[in-house]
Amino acid sequence: MFDTPPEDWLARVQAAGAVGLHCNWRRLAPTQLEQALSARLPVAVYTCNDVSEAERLWAAGVSAVFTDRLDIF
């Protein structure tokens, strides 16, 4: 889990034997999402309280969106 994925995030994830990427939704770059999807790694993001942004993330391939506002989803 990273707040902001570093440049070498994929190497770190693989070295740790992790099975996915979990990070702040505002700090996930489109290229990082593309890398994760190419590596067949699920991506979970936190804490998105904006329905339209969550829908955009899901459409882009994010697997899970964590929120504080279940009432609006």
C-alpha positions as CSV (number, residue, x, y, z in Angstrom):
1,M,0.0,0.0,0.0
2,F,1.3,3.4,-1.0
3,D,-0.2,6.8,-0.5
4,T,1.6,7.9,-3.6
5,P,3.0,5.0,-5.7
6,P,6.7,5.6,-6.2
7,E,8.4,5.3,-9.7
8,D,9.5,1.7,-8.8
9,W,6.1,0.7,-7.3
10,L,5.8,-2.4,-9.6
11,A,9.2,-3.8,-8.7
12,R,8.4,-3.2,-5.0
13,V,5.1,-5.0,-5.2
14,Q,6.6,-7.9,-7.0
15,A,9.6,-8.1,-4.6
16,A,7.2,-8.2,-1.7
17,G,5.0,-10.9,-3.3
18,A,2.0,-8.6,-3.1
19,V,-1.0,-9.4,-5.2
20,G,-2.3,-5.9,-5.9
21,L,-1.8,-2.2,-5.7
22,H,-3.6,-0.1,-3.0
23,C,-3.2,3.7,-3.0
24,N,-4.8,7.1,-2.7
25,W,-7.1,7.6,-5.6
26,R,-5.9,11.2,-6.2
27,R,-2.3,10.0,-6.5
28,L,-2.8,7.1,-8.9
29,A,-1.4,8.1,-12.3
30,P,-3.0,6.7,-15.4
31,T,0.3,5.1,-16.4
32,Q,0.5,3.3,-13.1
33,L,-3.0,2.0,-13.5
34,E,-2.1,0.8,-17.0
35,Q,1.1,-0.9,-15.6
36,A,-1.0,-2.7,-12.9
37,L,-3.6,-3.9,-15.4
38,S,-0.9,-5.1,-17.8
39,A,0.7,-7.0,-14.9
40,R,-2.7,-8.4,-14.0
41,L,-2.7,-6.8,-10.6
42,P,-5.9,-5.6,-9.1
43,V,-6.0,-1.9,-8.0
44,A,-7.8,-0.7,-5.0
45,V,-8.0,3.0,-4.2
46,Y,-9.0,5.1,-1.1
47,T,-10.8,7.3,0.0
48,C,-13.0,8.5,-2.8
49,N,-16.2,10.2,-1.7
50,D,-17.2,11.5,-5.2
51,V,-19.5,9.2,-7.1
52,S,-18.5,10.5,-10.6
53,E,-14.8,10.0,-9.8
54,A,-15.5,6.5,-8.5
55,E,-17.4,5.7,-11.7
56,R,-14.5,7.0,-13.8
57,L,-12.0,4.9,-11.8
58,W,-14.1,1.7,-12.2
59,A,-14.5,2.4,-15.9
60,A,-10.7,2.8,-16.2
61,G,-10.2,-0.6,-14.6
62,V,-9.8,0.0,-10.8
63,S,-11.1,-3.1,-8.9
64,A,-12.2,-1.4,-5.7
65,V,-13.0,2.0,-4.4
66,F,-13.0,2.7,-0.6
67,T,-15.2,5.5,0.6
68,D,-16.4,7.2,3.8
69,R,-19.7,7.9,2.2
70,L,-21.6,4.7,1.6
71,D,-24.8,6.7,1.8
72,I,-24.1,8.3,-1.6
73,F,-23.1,5.2,-3.5
